Amino acid sequence: MKTLKFIPLFVSILFSSKIVFSQTDNKLFFGEKNLIHSKILAEDREYWVHLPMDYEKGTGTYPVLYITDGDEHFFLASGLIEFMSSQFIIPEFIVVAIFHKDRNHDLTPTHSLTDINGFQSDAAKVSGGGEKLLQFIEKELIIQVESRYRASSYRVLAGHSLGGLFCIYAYLTRSHLFKGFISMDPALNWDNYVCERTLDSLPDEAPNFKNKLYISSAHNAPEGKRDKGPFRKSQLAFTKKLKKKGINNTKFELFEKEMHLTVPYQSLYAGLMFTFTDYYIFKNPRFTEEISFIQEHYKNVSALYEMKIIPPENLIEMLGKYFLFDINDYTKAIEFFKLNTTNYPHSFKAFEFLAKAYEASGDMDKAILNYKRSLELNPNNNDIQKALLELKLK
């Protein structure tokens, strides 16, 4: 595997800033550049990987977002996912950005005599490589990613324009392969509406498409004619057919203020929100009062999304600090911080805050015990050394 550390990027976290430094200097890095030899494509293929910021600290697995047009969307997808997961809207993700030597070949499911604008062109001449790309993803790329990284089997596929077309094609032919599909302003007019024709050819008792499909649409025609533009017209026809087939686990969303090239950011955000509708814990105010509710919530979403999800350390820390510092409910604070020490036994912060809560409650023996454990995990923490010394002098 070839690895290249990328350019700096700051990522905001709720009520704090969180950045990752390399071990040798003060440079930030944001991903890995990989090369895989594909027998199916008969060539080497490049893909980039972004790992969750706490990846090296844990042992758990993560869902994976596979996104086409990697050169365009890697930083957009990685930064957006870091933001959304830091706000506890979605779980943390591994991002895999797929690169293309010729996107007009890779992302088109059929060979067409004309391009998406209806013209004969060089793009149309090379079209039709979508099935091979999908085979490569299914039989080679996913296998390599899941063997090299702590990746769960929960996968989401996203793509824009021709990438959105490819996403729809994957949904129709490999609906089992991904739990979510995010198709951003897809070029569904390709090859005389080939995806709609494929959907139409399915029997009325079509396979049960349980996994989620999100489709967005930008404005690509003058006002008053937008529904008649080739992209919007094909998207409306396709979504109408979905409903006719009784396929309901889908969402079609219009972005009338966004053009084709500006729609990916909002589309990816909305698509991830739709995919993880039930994940967001802030919908219920009970989360600030009952730790049992938080545990039950993440138990339920673990079952729903078929992967183990534990309460995020930052969320529990935030709530514990609220009870400790804002309302001086030390019993509640201890309860929250103890949960973090259970779920994150290698986190020095978890034991440090538990020690602070015990100290505030007057239980100095347990405070010292937890400060010592925190110091074992982070021996160079001067603040903990000072806190221990002060406690021993009391």
URPE-V618422 format. One record per backbone hydrogen bond with DSSP energy under -1.0 kcal/mol. NH is the residue of the N-H (numbers start at 1). CO is the residue of the C=O. E is the energy in kcal/mol with one decimal. If there is no record, write none. Layout:
nh = [NH NH]
co = [CO CO]
e = [E E]
This chain:
nh = [13 16 18 22 32 34 36 38 43 45 47 48 49 50 55 57 62 64 65 66 67 68 70 72 73 74 77 78 79 80 81 82 83 84 85 86 87 88 89 94 95 96 97 98 99 106 107 115 118 125 126 127 129 130 133 134 135 136 137 138 139 140 141 142 144 145 146 148 149 151 152 156 157 158 159 161 163 165 166 167 168 169 170 171 172 173 174 177 179 180 181 182 183 184 187 188 190 194 197 198 199 200 201 202 206 210 212 213 214 215 216 217 219 225 228 229 233 234 235 236 237 238 239 240 241 242 243 244 245 246 247 250 251 253 255 258 262 263 267 268 269 270 271 272 273 274 275 276 277 279 284 287 288 289 290 294 295 296 297 298 299 300 301 302 303 304 305 307 316 317 318 319 320 321 322 323 324 325 326 327 329 330 333 334 335 336 337 338 339 340 341 342 343 344 347 351 352 353 354 355 356 357 358 359 360 361 363 364 367 368 369 370 371 372 373 374 375 376 377 378 381 382 385 386 387 388 389 390 391 392 393]
co = [16 13 11 27 49 47 45 43 38 36 34 97 32 95 52 54 150 154 94 156 96 158 98 69 69 70 73 74 75 76 77 78 79 80 81 82 83 85 84 63 50 65 48 67 46 102 103 119 115 121 122 124 105 108 129 130 131 132 133 134 135 136 136 137 140 141 142 144 145 149 62 64 180 66 182 184 160 161 162 163 164 165 166 167 168 169 170 174 155 155 212 157 214 159 161 186 187 190 193 194 195 196 197 199 204 208 179 249 181 251 183 253 258 222 225 226 229 230 231 232 233 234 235 236 237 238 239 240 241 243 242 248 213 215 217 255 259 259 263 264 265 266 267 268 269 270 271 272 274 276 281 284 285 286 286 290 291 292 293 294 295 296 297 298 299 300 301 302 312 313 314 315 316 317 318 319 320 321 322 322 323 328 329 330 331 332 333 334 335 336 337 338 339 340 344 347 348 349 350 351 352 353 354 355 356 357 358 362 363 364 365 366 367 368 369 370 371 372 373 374 378 380 381 382 383 384 385 386 387 388 389]
e = [-2.2 -2.6 -1.5 -1.7 -2.5 -3.0 -2.8 -2.9 -1.4 -3.2 -2.1 -2.0 -2.6 -2.3 -2.0 -1.2 -2.1 -2.3 -2.8 -3.2 -2.5 -1.9 -3.1 -1.4 -2.0 -1.9 -2.7 -2.5 -2.4 -2.2 -2.4 -2.2 -2.2 -2.9 -2.7 -1.8 -1.3 -1.3 -2.6 -2.6 -2.5 -3.3 -2.9 -2.8 -1.7 -2.6 -2.4 -2.9 -1.9 -1.6 -1.3 -1.2 -2.3 -3.0 -2.1 -2.3 -2.2 -2.4 -2.4 -2.6 -3.1 -1.8 -2.6 -2.5 -2.2 -2.8 -2.7 -1.9 -2.3 -2.3 -3.2 -2.5 -2.4 -2.6 -2.0 -2.5 -2.6 -2.0 -2.5 -1.9 -2.1 -2.4 -2.6 -2.1 -2.2 -1.9 -3.3 -2.0 -2.7 -1.3 -2.0 -3.0 -3.3 -3.1 -1.7 -1.8 -1.5 -2.4 -2.4 -2.2 -2.4 -2.6 -1.5 -1.1 -1.0 -1.6 -1.7 -1.6 -3.1 -2.9 -2.2 -1.9 -2.8 -2.3 -1.3 -1.0 -2.9 -1.6 -2.3 -2.9 -2.0 -2.0 -2.5 -2.0 -1.7 -2.0 -1.8 -2.0 -2.0 -1.4 -2.6 -2.1 -2.0 -2.5 -3.1 -1.4 -1.1 -1.3 -2.2 -3.0 -2.2 -2.7 -2.9 -2.4 -2.2 -2.3 -2.3 -2.2 -1.1 -1.6 -1.6 -1.7 -1.5 -1.7 -2.4 -1.4 -2.2 -2.4 -2.7 -2.2 -1.6 -2.4 -2.5 -1.5 -1.6 -2.5 -2.8 -1.8 -2.1 -2.6 -2.3 -2.1 -2.6 -2.6 -1.6 -2.1 -2.3 -3.0 -1.4 -1.5 -2.5 -1.2 -2.3 -2.6 -1.9 -2.3 -2.7 -2.5 -1.3 -1.4 -1.9 -1.7 -2.5 -3.0 -2.0 -1.3 -2.2 -2.6 -1.6 -2.2 -2.1 -2.2 -2.3 -2.6 -2.5 -1.8 -2.1 -1.4 -1.7 -2.7 -2.2 -2.1 -2.3 -2.4 -1.7 -2.3 -2.4 -2.0 -1.5 -1.5 -1.7 -1.1 -1.9 -2.4 -2.3 -2.6 -2.1 -2.4 -2.0 -2.2 -1.3]
